[in-house]
Each structure stands twice: as C-alpha cells, then as structure tokens.
C-alpha cells in the first residue's frame, strides 16, 4: 500500500493533517493498530516505509484518521497511556 497523499481531501483538512494532532487506526482482517501523531502524513509515510510494517505484508488494509478541535494533547496522551 502506498502512502496516503490526500488528493481527495479539502485543502483545510489536508493542512490540518499535516500540522495538527491526529489519532489513526490501521485495520486489517485480524489486526488493529492505534497510533497518535502531530503530523499524520509524515508518520504514515514512515510506517509504510518500514520493511516490517504490516501495511507491507498486507495485515492492514485500511486506515481511519480522527482529527479536529476535539483531538488535542490530552487525547494523544490518553491513547499513548492506554495502548
């Protein structure tokens, strides 16, 4: 799977994902991974480029990204603490 480029996103949303907090969930038939970042596109690209990442071997087939005014440092800390 290639990195998400965001061509289908509104400019405002793309800019938010480039610069703001986000919580992301990788989904696969048998696997789930929850992560958090302040720069989603950069972090997703890092994940995809890791040779052992499950996107490469097909364990993850989708990603869901939550971002916006309700996703703040407290949200990120909560994800980190409970993951």
C-alpha positions, 0 to 999 in steps of 0.5 A: 500500500502506498502512502496516503497523499490526500488528493481527495481531501479539502485543502483545510483538512489536508493542512490540518493533517499535516500540522495538527494532532491526529489519532489513526487506526490501521485495520486489517482482517485480524489486526488493529493498530492505534497510533497518535501523531502531530503530523499524520502524513509524515508518520504514515509515510514512515510506517509504510516505509518500514520493511516490517510494517504490516501495511507491507505484508498486507495485515492492514488494509485500511486506515481511519484518521480522527482529527479536529478541535476535539483531538488535542494533547490530552487525547494523544496522551490518553491513547499513548497511556492506554495502548 
